[in-house]
Amino acid sequence: MGDTFEQWLPLRSLGVAQLPNYGGVPAVYALRDRATGDILKFGSTRCLRTRIFRHFIGGMGGGTTERIHGKLFENKMIDRVDVAWLQTKDIAEAERKERELRAAYVEANGRRPAWDLRD
């Protein structure tokens, strides 16, 4: 699972230009604690840019968005969180890959990622 994502980037300094097609793509993504290497969350989205910048950093959205936004800014956690993604052809593929990644993580670790409430 560690090699599923090829490039991890610090969330704190991520820019739209670093995203494929400026982030207007469906994707499966992961958030990781750079200090421990532990995966914090797997997710999927129709628009990577919106998920990262509007939802997680901006805090605009529903309950999960607010929860992740809060975790990022508690104790300056955003300074040590990395993000990686795989662009997918559509949201259905992203959701399938998200389920696979989560299941593999649970199988290997006996638990969900720390910030991940889905089974």
Buried (B, 14 or more C-beta within 10 A) or exposed (E): BEEBBEEBBEBBEBEEEEBEEEBEBBBBBBBBBEEEEEBBBBBBBBBBBBBBBBBBBEBEBEEBBEBBBEBBBEEEBBBBBBBBBBBBEEBEBBBBBBBBBBEEBBEEEEEBBEBBEEE
